[in-house]
Amino acid sequence: MLKSLVIHHVALIDHAELEFSEGLNVLTGETGSGKSVILDSIDFVLGAKADKSMVRAGERDCYVRAEFLTDDREIFRLLEEMDIEAEDSLIVSRRLTEDGRSTLKLNGCTVTAAMLRRVTSRLVDVHGQSEHFFLLKESNQLKLLDSIAGAPVSEKKNAVAEQLSKRKEILSELRLIGGDEGERSRRMDILRYQIDEIGRVSPKVGEDETLNALRTRYRSAEKILEGLNGAREELVADGGGTDAVRSARRSVASLEKYDSRCEELSERLDAAAAELDDIAGRLEEFIAELDVDEREVERVETRYDEIKALKKKYGGSVESALAFAQQAEEEYRLLENSGERYRELTDELQTTEKALFAACCALTDERKRAAESFTKRVTDELVTLNIPSARFEVQFDEESFDDVGKATAEGLGGVRFLFSANKGEPLKELGKIISGGEMSRFMLAVKAQLSTAGGIGTYLFDEIDAGIGGKTARVVAEKFAKIAKNVQLIAVTHLAQIAAFADTSLVIEKKEIGAKTVTTIREAAGRERLAELARLIGGESEHVLAHARDLIEEATAYKNSL
């Protein structure tokens, strides 16, 4: 249920805080006082499309915060899926700036509009002119019908689910063994080709890396040889580095008899000459190693390209290609011996699909039995709601065995609610009903039969009393009271007969304060409530006040009798 609503800088409302109760909450006020702003604010915080014109003139943004109390497990599941902490109290808030940017939060966590609507669609159902109605969706019509039918339909749905599970297992195994003989033969040919292709190359793990290193070396061999040969020539050529060091050594050695320090220098030059000889030898070894046979270069390139092609086709690595080959071998062996199993599974599939179709038909029959009683009760309610020529039917889709592959856990085929308000007019789908008032009374008749339909905790009716009065208004008020025994109901009304049944009465007024026009909301009780009822009746005399008092007493007595 909706526990509280905070509205800040929305249209004519500067700031308002509303507290709602269980049962029937009624909003009243003069035409143009701002009742629609309350409804727009609720719609806004539930995730409806935002219009920046909602922001109060002169303000930078508007803000609406709603607190709900819920024990709906599906809502808890959705919150968990969104990684939002689930509590009995659910706080939804939304802020809209003057430039049209919107921020939405669930329990303090920022969410998208789509995420928000997944949750709020299970919290509040709004019924009013040009609104999205819960039961306009055929899937919701089916859910409503199933909830009315109760356990018998649940049992039939379980039978459908059981056959669906069997069919899924059979189809899974059939896909595994490759379908009919022609399909299996084609699949085996493909597998054989893939197995042989990988087998011909027989790559080893890590071989591609080794080959790539060789390719890099071979492709750079000419440049490396040029550099190595140049270095060798600088060392071993006549007058090169080695000769120069030895000549220097001889010059220094001839000076040892004059200065003993020259002996150390002579030894160092001798060692340097030996080191240069060793380096020259290593250069000659490297040069010999790089004298690569062109056939070896071609072999490495070809092998590398073969492995690269396999990697591209079978997973991007040698490991994945080898794993693919192993799986293909296993599938090939399975297909080789699957002919008999395929025939067995085909027979099982045919038997299961017959059982599935029969289960779907049984489910539809159970729904039709429930629909017959349900449509009669709703039609009777509509007559009391001043639609004497009302007709209501549930249309079922035709079921054919050819469509058994389309069966779901909900059965085969769907339903549509058809309605006609006027004598001589054809039945139409709910979405094609023009009159919002008729739609609202239709919904009221439905909710009178099943006040918990769809798992919604709060129902909001916008001026359901349009075009009615007198005795019909009293009947509508009584319907509200019945529904409000099980769920929270918020209703906007202009009729005293309905307002008298309120458990919580909220009065909306428009006032001029200074240079601004503002909408105020207050809870009316006692004499204030009596005065508001008198205003709705049309006067302030003692006679009118007495009539208002009588309406409240009669409403209280009726509610106590429920």
Buried (B, 14 or more C-beta within 10 A) or exposed (E): BBBBBBBBBBBBBBEBEBEBBBBBBBBBBEEEBBBBBBBBBBBBBBBBEBEBEBBBEEBEBBBBBBBBBBEBEEBBEBBEEBEBEBEEEBBBBBBBBBEEEBEBBBBEEEBEBEBBBBBBBBBBBBBBEEBEBBBBBBEBBBBBBBBBBEEBBEEBBEBBBBBBEBBEEBBEBBEBBBBEEEBBEEBBEEBEEBBEBBEEBEBEEEBBEEBBEBBEBBEEBEEBBEEBBEBBEBBBEEEBBBBEBBEBBEEBBEBBEEEEEBBEBBEEBBEBBEEBBEBBEEBBEEBEEBEBEEEEBEEBBEBBEBBBEBBEEBBEBBEEBBEBBEEBBEBBEBBEEBEEBBEEBBEBBEEBBEBBBBBBBBBBEBBBEBBEEBBEBBBBBBEBBBBEEBBBBBEBBEBEBEBBEEBEEBBBBBBBBBBBBEEEEEBBBBEEBEBBBBBBBBBBBBBBBBBEBBBBBBBBBBBBBBEBEEEBBBBBBBBBBBBBEBBBBBBBBBBBBBBBBBBBBBBBBBEEEEEEEBBBBBBBEEEEBBBBBBBBBEEEEEEBBEBBBEBBEBBEEBBEEE
